[in-house]
Amino acid sequence: MAKRTQKDTQFKPEGDEALSRKVIGVKVSLEVENALNKLPTTERGRWLRKVITEAVKTELLKDEVA
């Protein structure tokens, strides 16, 4: 089995919607970091992207979607 590289696994769209070319990074508390680190590395980015997207749609785009 060939070794997977970061290029093979990082920043791949989950569906039809293209990803932004800009990466967003935030610092979080140690408690939050520790909880996130309990997620499998392969799932962490997917989970964070899902949570951020849902929050933006619910809290920031709620008037635009109506």
C-alpha positions as CSV (number, residue, x, y, z in Angstrom):
1,M,0.0,0.0,0.0
2,A,1.4,3.4,-1.0
3,K,1.8,6.0,1.8
4,R,-0.8,8.7,1.7
5,T,0.7,12.2,1.7
6,Q,-0.8,15.5,3.0
7,K,-1.6,16.5,-0.5
8,D,-3.7,13.3,-0.9
9,T,-5.8,13.9,2.2
10,Q,-6.0,17.6,3.0
11,F,-8.5,20.2,1.8
12,K,-10.7,18.0,-0.4
13,P,-14.3,19.1,-1.0
14,E,-16.9,16.8,0.6
15,G,-19.6,17.5,-2.0
16,D,-20.1,19.6,-5.1
17,E,-19.3,22.9,-3.4
18,A,-15.8,24.2,-4.0
19,L,-13.6,25.1,-1.0
20,S,-12.2,28.6,-0.5
21,R,-8.5,28.9,-1.4
22,K,-8.0,30.8,1.9
23,V,-7.4,28.8,5.1
24,I,-9.0,30.1,8.3
25,G,-7.3,29.4,11.6
26,V,-8.3,30.2,15.1
27,K,-6.8,29.8,18.5
28,V,-9.0,28.0,21.0
29,S,-8.8,27.3,24.8
30,L,-6.7,24.3,25.9
31,E,-9.9,22.6,27.0
32,V,-11.3,22.8,23.5
33,E,-8.0,21.8,21.9
34,N,-7.8,18.7,24.1
35,A,-11.3,17.7,23.2
36,L,-10.6,18.2,19.5
37,N,-7.4,16.2,19.7
38,K,-9.5,13.2,20.9
39,L,-11.1,13.1,17.4
40,P,-9.3,10.9,14.9
41,T,-7.0,13.1,12.8
42,T,-8.8,12.0,9.6
43,E,-12.2,13.2,11.0
44,R,-11.1,16.4,12.8
45,G,-11.1,18.7,9.7
46,R,-14.3,17.3,8.4
47,W,-16.0,17.8,11.7
48,L,-14.7,21.4,12.2
49,R,-15.8,22.3,8.6
50,K,-19.3,20.9,9.3
51,V,-19.7,22.7,12.6
52,I,-18.4,26.0,11.2
53,T,-20.6,25.8,8.1
54,E,-23.7,25.0,10.2
55,A,-23.1,27.8,12.6
56,V,-22.5,30.4,9.8
57,K,-25.7,29.3,8.0
58,T,-27.7,29.4,11.2
59,E,-26.3,32.6,12.8
60,L,-24.9,34.7,10.0
61,L,-26.8,33.8,6.8
62,K,-30.2,33.2,8.4
63,D,-31.7,36.4,6.9
64,E,-30.1,35.8,3.5
65,V,-31.4,32.3,3.1
66,A,-35.1,33.2,3.7
